[in-house]
Every structure is written in C-alpha cells, then in structure tokens.
Amino acid sequence: MFKEHDRIVLTKDVPAEGLKAGDVGTIVHVHSADKAFEVEFLTLDGATAAVPTVVASGVRPVTHRDITHARQIGASA
C-alpha cells in the first residue's frame, strides 16, 4: 500500500513525540509487509521534528482535499 517517500497523514496522536492526528509526514522506512512505518515529520522550515514508528492503522494517504495547517509542536491545543 505505502512505500518510502509517500506522504501520509496521522490518524492517531503520537503523544510521546508531540504529534497529533492530522500531522503530515513522509515515510522513510517500511517495516515488514506494511505493518508499520518510520515516518519523518518536519517543521515548516525543514527541521526534523520527530521520526516515530507508526502502525499502519495510525496513518492514511494524503488526498487532493487535504491542506497544510500550521501549529507549534509541543504547544497545547
């Protein structure tokens, strides 16, 4: 389904990394048969914010209806 360099959207929060559902990242490694992925999340100025392992049920593909929304990582909602 997904491959390296695909952009994805989180469908579940990753609290340990300060990530929230809706954050957009790029797959940098696919684990055993698409069961989990290493996903890099960048700040808008290009700094790596986090590279967590995310299970397949925690991501979805980016669609043509998605838009970018800025928030500060680690900031309270």
Gaussian input, Z-matrix of N, CA and C with variables (Angstrom, degrees):
# hf/3-21g

backbone

0 1
 N
 C     1     B1
 C     2     B2     1     A1
 N     3     B3     2     A2     1     D1
 C     4     B4     3     A3     2     D2
 C     5     B5     4     A4     3     D3
 N     6     B6     5     A5     4     D4
 C     7     B7     6     A6     5     D5
 C     8     B8     7     A7     6     D6
 N     9     B9     8     A8     7     D7
 C    10    B10     9     A9     8     D8
 C    11    B11    10    A10     9     D9
 N    12    B12    11    A11    10    D10
 C    13    B13    12    A12    11    D11
 C    14    B14    13    A13    12    D12
 N    15    B15    14    A14    13    D13
 C    16    B16    15    A15    14    D14
 C    17    B17    16    A16    15    D15
 N    18    B18    17    A17    16    D16
 C    19    B19    18    A18    17    D17
 C    20    B20    19    A19    18    D18
 N    21    B21    20    A20    19    D19
 C    22    B22    21    A21    20    D20
 C    23    B23    22    A22    21    D21
 N    24    B24    23    A23    22    D22
 C    25    B25    24    A24    23    D23
 C    26    B26    25    A25    24    D24
 N    27    B27    26    A26    25    D25
 C    28    B28    27    A27    26    D26
 C    29    B29    28    A28    27    D27
 N    30    B30    29    A29    28    D28
 C    31    B31    30    A30    29    D29
 C    32    B32    31    A31    30    D30
 N    33    B33    32    A32    31    D31
 C    34    B34    33    A33    32    D32
 C    35    B35    34    A34    33    D33
 N    36    B36    35    A35    34    D34
 C    37    B37    36    A36    35    D35
 C    38    B38    37    A37    36    D36
 N    39    B39    38    A38    37    D37
 C    40    B40    39    A39    38    D38
 C    41    B41    40    A40    39    D39
 N    42    B42    41    A41    40    D40
 C    43    B43    42    A42    41    D41
 C    44    B44    43    A43    42    D42
 N    45    B45    44    A44    43    D43
 C    46    B46    45    A45    44    D44
 C    47    B47    46    A46    45    D45
 N    48    B48    47    A47    46    D46
 C    49    B49    48    A48    47    D47
 C    50    B50    49    A49    48    D48
 N    51    B51    50    A50    49    D49
 C    52    B52    51    A51    50    D50
 C    53    B53    52    A52    51    D51
 N    54    B54    53    A53    52    D52
 C    55    B55    54    A54    53    D53
 C    56    B56    55    A55    54    D54
 N    57    B57    56    A56    55    D55
 C    58    B58    57    A57    56    D56
 C    59    B59    58    A58    57    D57
 N    60    B60    59    A59    58    D58
 C    61    B61    60    A60    59    D59
 C    62    B62    61    A61    60    D60
 N    63    B63    62    A62    61    D61
 C    64    B64    63    A63    62    D62
 C    65    B65    64    A64    63    D63
 N    66    B66    65    A65    64    D64
 C    67    B67    66    A66    65    D65
 C    68    B68    67    A67    66    D66
 N    69    B69    68    A68    67    D67
 C    70    B70    69    A69    68    D68
 C    71    B71    70    A70    69    D69
 N    72    B72    71    A71    70    D70
 C    73    B73    72    A72    71    D71
 C    74    B74    73    A73    72    D72
 N    75    B75    74    A74    73    D73
 C    76    B76    75    A75    74    D74
 C    77    B77    76    A76    75    D75
 N    78    B78    77    A77    76    D76
 C    79    B79    78    A78    77    D77
 C    80    B80    79    A79    78    D78
 N    81    B81    80    A80    79    D79
 C    82    B82    81    A81    80    D80
 C    83    B83    82    A82    81    D81
 N    84    B84    83    A83    82    D82
 C    85    B85    84    A84    83    D83
 C    86    B86    85    A85    84    D84
 N    87    B87    86    A86    85    D85
 C    88    B88    87    A87    86    D86
 C    89    B89    88    A88    87    D87
 N    90    B90    89    A89    88    D88
 C    91    B91    90    A90    89    D89
 C    92    B92    91    A91    90    D90
 N    93    B93    92    A92    91    D91
 C    94    B94    93    A93    92    D92
 C    95    B95    94    A94    93    D93
 N    96    B96    95    A95    94    D94
 C    97    B97    96    A96    95    D95
 C    98    B98    97    A97    96    D96
 N    99    B99    98    A98    97    D97
 C   100   B100    99    A99    98    D98
 C   101   B101   100   A100    99    D99
 N   102   B102   101   A101   100   D100
 C   103   B103   102   A102   101   D101
 C   104   B104   103   A103   102   D102
 N   105   B105   104   A104   103   D103
 C   106   B106   105   A105   104   D104
 C   107   B107   106   A106   105   D105
 N   108   B108   107   A107   106   D106
 C   109   B109   108   A108   107   D107
 C   110   B110   109   A109   108   D108
 N   111   B111   110   A110   109   D109
 C   112   B112   111   A111   110   D110
 C   113   B113   112   A112   111   D111
 N   114   B114   113   A113   112   D112
 C   115   B115   114   A114   113   D113
 C   116   B116   115   A115   114   D114
 N   117   B117   116   A116   115   D115
 C   118   B118   117   A117   116   D116
 C   119   B119   118   A118   117   D117
 N   120   B120   119   A119   118   D118
 C   121   B121   120   A120   119   D119
 C   122   B122   121   A121   120   D120
 N   123   B123   122   A122   121   D121
 C   124   B124   123   A123   122   D122
 C   125   B125   124   A124   123   D123
 N   126   B126   125   A125   124   D124
 C   127   B127   126   A126   125   D125
 C   128   B128   127   A127   126   D126
 N   129   B129   128   A128   127   D127
 C   130   B130   129   A129   128   D128
 C   131   B131   130   A130   129   D129
 N   132   B132   131   A131   130   D130
 C   133   B133   132   A132   131   D131
 C   134   B134   133   A133   132   D132
 N   135   B135   134   A134   133   D133
 C   136   B136   135   A135   134   D134
 C   137   B137   136   A136   135   D135
 N   138   B138   137   A137   136   D136
 C   139   B139   138   A138   137   D137
 C   140   B140   139   A139   138   D138
 N   141   B141   140   A140   139   D139
 C   142   B142   141   A141   140   D140
 C   143   B143   142   A142   141   D141
 N   144   B144   143   A143   142   D142
 C   145   B145   144   A144   143   D143
 C   146   B146   145   A145   144   D144
 N   147   B147   146   A146   145   D145
 C   148   B148   147   A147   146   D146
 C   149   B149   148   A148   147   D147
 N   150   B150   149   A149   148   D148
 C   151   B151   150   A150   149   D149
 C   152   B152   151   A151   150   D150
 N   153   B153   152   A152   151   D151
 C   154   B154   153   A153   152   D152
 C   155   B155   154   A154   153   D153
 N   156   B156   155   A155   154   D154
 C   157   B157   156   A156   155   D155
 C   158   B158   157   A157   156   D156
 N   159   B159   158   A158   157   D157
 C   160   B160   159   A159   158   D158
 C   161   B161   160   A160   159   D159
 N   162   B162   161   A161   160   D160
 C   163   B163   162   A162   161   D161
 C   164   B164   163   A163   162   D162
 N   165   B165   164   A164   163   D163
 C   166   B166   165   A165   164   D164
 C   167   B167   166   A166   165   D165
 N   168   B168   167   A167   166   D166
 C   169   B169   168   A168   167   D167
 C   170   B170   169   A169   168   D168
 N   171   B171   170   A170   169   D169
 C   172   B172   171   A171   170   D170
 C   173   B173   172   A172   171   D171
 N   174   B174   173   A173   172   D172
 C   175   B175   174   A174   173   D173
 C   176   B176   175   A175   174   D174
 N   177   B177   176   A176   175   D175
 C   178   B178   177   A177   176   D176
 C   179   B179   178   A178   177   D177
 N   180   B180   179   A179   178   D178
 C   181   B181   180   A180   179   D179
 C   182   B182   181   A181   180   D180
 N   183   B183   182   A182   181   D181
 C   184   B184   183   A183   182   D182
 C   185   B185   184   A184   183   D183
 N   186   B186   185   A185   184   D184
 C   187   B187   186   A186   185   D185
 C   188   B188   187   A187   186   D186
 N   189   B189   188   A188   187   D187
 C   190   B190   189   A189   188   D188
 C   191   B191   190   A190   189   D189
 N   192   B192   191   A191   190   D190
 C   193   B193   192   A192   191   D191
 C   194   B194   193   A193   192   D192
 N   195   B195   194   A194   193   D193
 C   196   B196   195   A195   194   D194
 C   197   B197   196   A196   195   D195
 N   198   B198   197   A197   196   D196
 C   199   B199   198   A198   197   D197
 C   200   B200   199   A199   198   D198
 N   201   B201   200   A200   199   D199
 C   202   B202   201   A201   200   D200
 C   203   B203   202   A202   201   D201
 N   204   B204   203   A203   202   D202
 C   205   B205   204   A204   203   D203
 C   206   B206   205   A205   204   D204
 N   207   B207   206   A206   205   D205
 C   208   B208   207   A207   206   D206
 C   209   B209   208   A208   207   D207
 N   210   B210   209   A209   208   D208
 C   211   B211   210   A210   209   D209
 C   212   B212   211   A211   210   D210
 N   213   B213   212   A212   211   D211
 C   214   B214   213   A213   212   D212
 C   215   B215   214   A214   213   D213
 N   216   B216   215   A215   214   D214
 C   217   B217   216   A216   215   D215
 C   218   B218   217   A217   216   D216
 N   219   B219   218   A218   217   D217
 C   220   B220   219   A219   218   D218
 C   221   B221   220   A220   219   D219
 N   222   B222   221   A221   220   D220
 C   223   B223   222   A222   221   D221
 C   224   B224   223   A223   222   D222
 N   225   B225   224   A224   223   D223
 C   226   B226   225   A225   224   D224
 C   227   B227   226   A226   225   D225
 N   228   B228   227   A227   226   D226
 C   229   B229   228   A228   227   D227
 C   230   B230   229   A229   228   D228

   B1=1.4495
   B2=1.5286
   B3=1.3411
   B4=1.4629
   B5=1.5220
   B6=1.3225
   B7=1.4722
   B8=1.5286
   B9=1.3237
   B10=1.4619
   B11=1.5220
   B12=1.3156
   B13=1.4638
   B14=1.5272
   B15=1.3477
   B16=1.4616
   B17=1.5230
   B18=1.3141
   B19=1.4648
   B20=1.5117
   B21=1.3316
   B22=1.4611
   B23=1.5339
   B24=1.3248
   B25=1.4534
   B26=1.5253
   B27=1.3284
   B28=1.4596
   B29=1.5216
   B30=1.3215
   B31=1.4610
   B32=1.5267
   B33=1.3365
   B34=1.4647
   B35=1.5164
   B36=1.3258
   B37=1.4646
   B38=1.5274
   B39=1.3273
   B40=1.4716
   B41=1.5276
   B42=1.3535
   B43=1.4624
   B44=1.5262
   B45=1.3154
   B46=1.4671
   B47=1.5234
   B48=1.3365
   B49=1.4629
   B50=1.5222
   B51=1.3356
   B52=1.4623
   B53=1.5215
   B54=1.3417
   B55=1.4547
   B56=1.5180
   B57=1.3362
   B58=1.4572
   B59=1.5265
   B60=1.3303
   B61=1.4600
   B62=1.5278
   B63=1.3076
   B64=1.4599
   B65=1.5206
   B66=1.3415
   B67=1.4670
   B68=1.5314
   B69=1.3242
   B70=1.4651
   B71=1.5231
   B72=1.3261
   B73=1.4579
   B74=1.5142
   B75=1.3319
   B76=1.4623
   B77=1.5238
   B78=1.3184
   B79=1.4655
   B80=1.5243
   B81=1.3327
   B82=1.4624
   B83=1.5241
   B84=1.3519
   B85=1.4610
   B86=1.5199
   B87=1.3334
   B88=1.4706
   B89=1.5207
   B90=1.3401
   B91=1.4678
   B92=1.5188
   B93=1.2935
   B94=1.4611
   B95=1.5270
   B96=1.2904
   B97=1.4693
   B98=1.5205
   B99=1.3126
   B100=1.4670
   B101=1.5275
   B102=1.3334
   B103=1.4680
   B104=1.5236
   B105=1.3195
   B106=1.4691
   B107=1.5228
   B108=1.3389
   B109=1.4543
   B110=1.5155
   B111=1.3348
   B112=1.4525
   B113=1.5244
   B114=1.3242
   B115=1.4625
   B116=1.5246
   B117=1.3238
   B118=1.4569
   B119=1.5304
   B120=1.3196
   B121=1.4573
   B122=1.5146
   B123=1.3276
   B124=1.4645
   B125=1.5219
   B126=1.3375
   B127=1.4527
   B128=1.5272
   B129=1.3243
   B130=1.4646
   B131=1.5237
   B132=1.3524
   B133=1.4668
   B134=1.5312
   B135=1.3418
   B136=1.4641
   B137=1.5051
   B138=1.3338
   B139=1.4690
   B140=1.5310
   B141=1.3308
   B142=1.4556
   B143=1.5213
   B144=1.3344
   B145=1.4609
   B146=1.5258
   B147=1.3373
   B148=1.4678
   B149=1.5208
   B150=1.3503
   B151=1.4647
   B152=1.5315
   B153=1.3379
   B154=1.4581
   B155=1.5241
   B156=1.3336
   B157=1.4534
   B158=1.5229
   B159=1.3228
   B160=1.4560
   B161=1.5254
   B162=1.3398
   B163=1.4654
   B164=1.5198
   B165=1.3244
   B166=1.4602
   B167=1.5230
   B168=1.3302
   B169=1.4676
   B170=1.5283
   B171=1.3245
   B172=1.4583
   B173=1.5134
   B174=1.3477
   B175=1.4609
   B176=1.5283
   B177=1.3255
   B178=1.4613
   B179=1.5215
   B180=1.3265
   B181=1.4634
   B182=1.5239
   B183=1.3148
   B184=1.4619
   B185=1.5257
   B186=1.3337
   B187=1.4639
   B188=1.5207
   B189=1.3088
   B190=1.4640
   B191=1.5279
   B192=1.3206
   B193=1.4600
   B194=1.5320
   B195=1.3246
   B196=1.4657
   B197=1.5246
   B198=1.3471
   B199=1.4591
   B200=1.5224
   B201=1.3185
   B202=1.4568
   B203=1.5254
   B204=1.3238
   B205=1.4601
   B206=1.5273
   B207=1.3093
   B208=1.4684
   B209=1.5215
   B210=1.3305
   B211=1.4619
   B212=1.5201
   B213=1.3061
   B214=1.4529
   B215=1.5064
   B216=1.3231
   B217=1.4535
   B218=1.5159
   B219=1.2947
   B220=1.4615
   B221=1.5042
   B222=1.3206
   B223=1.4689
   B224=1.5089
   B225=1.3047
   B226=1.4548
   B227=1.5151
   B228=1.3131
   B229=1.4738
   B230=1.5091
   A1=110.72
   A2=117.62
   A3=121.15
   A4=110.14
   A5=115.36
   A6=119.75
   A7=108.90
   A8=116.36
   A9=120.22
   A10=110.30
   A11=115.20
   A12=125.93
   A13=113.86
   A14=118.05
   A15=120.00
   A16=108.83
   A17=116.23
   A18=121.02
   A19=107.63
   A20=115.86
   A21=121.42
   A22=109.36
   A23=114.60
   A24=122.38
   A25=107.18
   A26=117.14
   A27=120.26
   A28=110.28
   A29=116.24
   A30=120.44
   A31=111.15
   A32=116.09
   A33=122.54
   A34=108.85
   A35=117.17
   A36=121.58
   A37=110.36
   A38=116.07
   A39=123.37
   A40=104.99
   A41=116.84
   A42=121.34
   A43=115.10
   A44=117.27
   A45=120.17
   A46=111.96
   A47=117.17
   A48=121.95
   A49=112.40
   A50=117.49
   A51=120.85
   A52=113.09
   A53=116.80
   A54=121.39
   A55=110.70
   A56=115.46
   A57=121.24
   A58=110.19
   A59=115.28
   A60=120.35
   A61=107.85
   A62=116.19
   A63=121.39
   A64=112.96
   A65=117.95
   A66=119.86
   A67=109.28
   A68=115.60
   A69=122.32
   A70=109.51
   A71=115.76
   A72=120.71
   A73=110.96
   A74=115.62
   A75=122.71
   A76=108.83
   A77=116.93
   A78=121.34
   A79=108.72
   A80=115.67
   A81=120.22
   A82=112.26
   A83=117.00
   A84=120.88
   A85=109.16
   A86=115.73
   A87=121.92
   A88=107.85
   A89=116.12
   A90=121.32
   A91=110.19
   A92=116.33
   A93=127.08
   A94=116.97
   A95=114.55
   A96=123.83
   A97=113.92
   A98=116.99
   A99=122.02
   A100=114.41
   A101=118.17
   A102=119.91
   A103=111.88
   A104=117.28
   A105=122.08
   A106=108.87
   A107=114.84
   A108=120.87
   A109=110.44
   A110=116.20
   A111=121.13
   A112=104.46
   A113=116.56
   A114=120.64
   A115=108.90
   A116=116.14
   A117=120.70
   A118=109.27
   A119=114.74
   A120=122.16
   A121=107.78
   A122=115.70
   A123=122.06
   A124=110.74
   A125=115.07
   A126=119.36
   A127=106.94
   A128=117.03
   A129=118.86
   A130=113.37
   A131=117.41
   A132=118.44
   A133=112.12
   A134=117.16
   A135=120.91
   A136=117.51
   A137=118.91
   A138=120.90
   A139=110.08
   A140=116.28
   A141=119.70
   A142=109.34
   A143=115.78
   A144=121.38
   A145=110.99
   A146=116.81
   A147=121.10
   A148=109.00
   A149=115.19
   A150=121.59
   A151=107.88
   A152=116.70
   A153=119.20
   A154=112.74
   A155=115.60
   A156=121.81
   A157=106.13
   A158=116.48
   A159=122.10
   A160=108.72
   A161=117.26
   A162=120.31
   A163=109.69
   A164=116.01
   A165=121.98
   A166=112.73
   A167=117.50
   A168=120.03
   A169=112.28
   A170=117.68
   A171=122.00
   A172=114.47
   A173=116.96
   A174=120.83
   A175=110.72
   A176=114.32
   A177=121.00
   A178=107.74
   A179=116.91
   A180=118.70
   A181=111.28
   A182=116.17
   A183=122.39
   A184=106.82
   A185=116.63
   A186=120.38
   A187=110.56
   A188=116.36
   A189=121.56
   A190=111.63
   A191=119.18
   A192=122.89
   A193=112.55
   A194=118.57
   A195=122.64
   A196=110.94
   A197=115.93
   A198=121.76
   A199=108.95
   A200=116.33
   A201=121.54
   A202=109.41
   A203=115.62
   A204=121.78
   A205=107.28
   A206=117.31
   A207=120.45
   A208=111.64
   A209=115.55
   A210=124.06
   A211=106.40
   A212=116.77
   A213=120.00
   A214=109.61
   A215=116.21
   A216=120.47
   A217=109.53
   A218=114.37
   A219=119.94
   A220=113.67
   A221=118.03
   A222=121.22
   A223=109.25
   A224=116.62
   A225=121.49
   A226=110.04
   A227=114.81
   A228=119.16
   A229=111.28
   D1=-63.35
   D2=178.65
   D3=-100.21
   D4=156.10
   D5=175.45
   D6=-137.28
   D7=167.67
   D8=178.74
   D9=-55.96
   D10=140.92
   D11=179.48
   D12=81.01
   D13=-0.96
   D14=172.93
   D15=-70.60
   D16=141.86
   D17=173.73
   D18=-88.60
   D19=139.47
   D20=-178.42
   D21=-132.31
   D22=166.58
   D23=175.03
   D24=-120.71
   D25=131.63
   D26=175.16
   D27=-66.85
   D28=138.71
   D29=174.61
   D30=-106.73
   D31=-6.83
   D32=178.52
   D33=-137.87
   D34=146.45
   D35=175.46
   D36=-63.03
   D37=150.89
   D38=170.43
   D39=-123.17
   D40=80.24
   D41=-172.21
   D42=-57.59
   D43=-35.45
   D44=-178.46
   D45=-62.02
   D46=-23.38
   D47=-179.05
   D48=-107.53
   D49=-0.76
   D50=-178.34
   D51=75.25
   D52=18.67
   D53=-178.60
   D54=-95.74
   D55=149.60
   D56=-177.52
   D57=-125.94
   D58=152.90
   D59=173.81
   D60=-51.77
   D61=135.14
   D62=-177.48
   D63=102.16
   D64=-18.58
   D65=176.75
   D66=-66.27
   D67=145.29
   D68=-176.96
   D69=-107.21
   D70=133.59
   D71=178.72
   D72=-138.72
   D73=178.67
   D74=-179.86
   D75=-122.08
   D76=129.50
   D77=177.78
   D78=-68.83
   D79=126.30
   D80=177.92
   D81=-111.61
   D82=-11.69
   D83=175.87
   D84=-159.34
   D85=136.44
   D86=177.21
   D87=-104.45
   D88=125.29
   D89=176.85
   D90=-92.74
   D91=150.17
   D92=177.51
   D93=-1.27
   D94=100.46
   D95=172.05
   D96=53.28
   D97=45.85
   D98=175.31
   D99=62.26
   D100=25.16
   D101=179.29
   D102=-83.52
   D103=-26.27
   D104=179.59
   D105=-156.01
   D106=160.79
   D107=-176.23
   D108=-140.72
   D109=145.45
   D110=165.73
   D111=-87.46
   D112=125.34
   D113=-175.84
   D114=-124.92
   D115=127.06
   D116=177.64
   D117=-93.77
   D118=129.83
   D119=176.22
   D120=-113.15
   D121=128.70
   D122=-176.92
   D123=-112.65
   D124=150.61
   D125=168.02
   D126=-74.59
   D127=165.70
   D128=-177.69
   D129=-66.91
   D130=-16.94
   D131=175.88
   D132=-95.08
   D133=9.37
   D134=171.48
   D135=97.05
   D136=1.37
   D137=177.97
   D138=-81.17
   D139=141.42
   D140=176.21
   D141=-69.68
   D142=125.44
   D143=178.89
   D144=-94.79
   D145=-36.33
   D146=-178.36
   D147=-168.55
   D148=154.48
   D149=174.70
   D150=-137.96
   D151=72.26
   D152=-179.02
   D153=-84.01
   D154=163.51
   D155=167.67
   D156=-89.80
   D157=127.94
   D158=-176.53
   D159=-124.98
   D160=132.09
   D161=177.89
   D162=-71.58
   D163=156.02
   D164=-175.48
   D165=-56.79
   D166=-35.37
   D167=-179.39
   D168=-71.31
   D169=-7.97
   D170=-178.81
   D171=-96.93
   D172=5.95
   D173=-179.14
   D174=-137.25
   D175=159.45
   D176=172.20
   D177=-141.40
   D178=161.68
   D179=178.22
   D180=-70.18
   D181=154.75
   D182=170.83
   D183=-72.44
   D184=140.25
   D185=178.12
   D186=-117.49
   D187=170.28
   D188=179.61
   D189=-69.78
   D190=-9.93
   D191=179.43
   D192=-96.09
   D193=-5.16
   D194=-179.26
   D195=-80.24
   D196=145.44
   D197=174.31
   D198=-128.15
   D199=158.61
   D200=176.88
   D201=-81.01
   D202=139.38
   D203=177.66
   D204=-133.97
   D205=126.34
   D206=-176.80
   D207=-87.47
   D208=140.55
   D209=171.24
   D210=-151.50
   D211=157.52
   D212=177.61
   D213=-88.51
   D214=129.81
   D215=179.82
   D216=-65.77
   D217=137.12
   D218=-178.64
   D219=81.72
   D220=-5.23
   D221=178.98
   D222=-77.95
   D223=146.83
   D224=177.46
   D225=-68.79
   D226=148.78
   D227=179.90
   D228=-77.57

